[in-house]
């Protein structure tokens, strides 16, 4: 632990990192084990599993284990609470974290913990439902930290580790009590902790009480009331307002991070202006039109979510830190399958979070996406059989993928335009070019990519993708018969063929390259071992443009 703290201080990443003690974690785990089957209906997803066994006296006994669906740790540090829970036989399906330190957050991602934010104060948590939330905040700002939690969080149980002096602040006491039933589980110190401190703290449990009056039951609804209006049924005067200006549309295909955030905030502002105006309308009138408050709240939440989704898609298709490493299909897969992305607010720190996650998880995708592109460029006209093939299996060509034979792609390739690839997504022709650029990047052929704005791609016209030093990496041309013809740099084609052959098991040693591609042994050894571009090492700093 001393080495970790030393590293944090050296890189100015020590944001009051005082690891939670085992003593505190034990109290929290013991409290979780006191939970019984809930009588509030099926509002929470904490499940209790019972296992029956007989003891040494043949008495029937019950052993319980817990499954928590969604657990958020704010200010996660090194993620020790998740390790402690696992060792205590508490299974957590969705482990989510907010952690400001780049060093610690990278470690969390490698432990398969979902990093949903870097800067806690920029993270918007309303609208998300958690089973348990835990936080051991910086004690220099614990009041502001706690106020934000109480205002925005929807959670069945909240565990807080905060200075004992919280009880002397009447406003803080009122806000905490407004969230449910409050229990102080114990008072502790850090005199024997991994990092010693003199702080005296309380461990507080806040449990939502669905039957208690004046309890804030939904933070999103509370936020709507505070920022938009009550949707009251008393009559109000109509106020003539200046027409709301529409948000600026993105003017460029290549968009930087600041421009993306600016455009998102502009569109969100327009959306909020519209709902603020709606909140001032006599709700009796809206009721006559068949509009209910519940429908309106759902529509607001849906519209905000839709706007966030729109901008995450733009970010994934425009930010070079992502497009230079992930192909079109892989970017779509992440947006569709990694559900916690959908809960992230669209701001600069969260974009950086996603970029860190992308870099840390890139190694899981690199082999898969390279083979996908190799297969998608494969058709009978584009390939040459390995010399070691006993026969060419033409009969199964249309129906089997990958083709049951060893082959390499030619440097001249013909691809049907608008080709529907093996993925669930339709694959526009521009993305064929984009993905070749991406694969070239990860193979070490750094290039400028291909951007075309406000112009339809013309048939029989050559287009080029250039390397960073202005050499032609590949060229392509569209034809009226809906085919796209590519001509690739031969070194790029050789590298793609060799890496695909290695992944398929067709190439197992440098001599295989010599035999199949007529390459000198020295060059074959270099090509066989040179795969440094396919895998990324530990992330030491944010890579926003590479």
ABEGO torsion letter per residue (X at the ends): XAAAAAAAAAAGABBGBBBBBAAAAAAAAAAAAABBBBAAEBABABBBBBBBBBBAAGBBBBBBBBBBABBBBBGAEAGAAAAAAAAAGBBBABBBBBBABAAAAAAAAAAGBBBABABAAABBABGBBBABBBBBBBAAAAAAAAAAAAAABBBABBBBBBBAAAAABAAAAAAAAAAEBBBBAEBBBAAABABBBABBBBBBBBBBBAABBGBBABAAAAAAAAAAEAGBABBBBBBBBBBBBBBBBBABABBBAAAAAAAAAAAAAAAAAAAAAAAABBAAAAAAAGBBAAAAAAAAAAAAAAAAAAAAAAAAAABAAAAAABBAAAAAAAAAABAAAAABBBBAAAAAAAAAAAAAAAAAAAAAAAAAAAAAABBAAABBBBAABABBBAAAAAABOBBBBBBBBBABBBBBBGBBBABABBBBAAAAAAAAAAAAAAAGBBBAEBBBBGBBBBBGBBBBBBBAAGBBABBBBBBAAGBBBBBBBAAAAAAAAAAAAAAAGABABAAAAAAAAGBBAAAAAAAAABAAAABBBBBABBBAAX
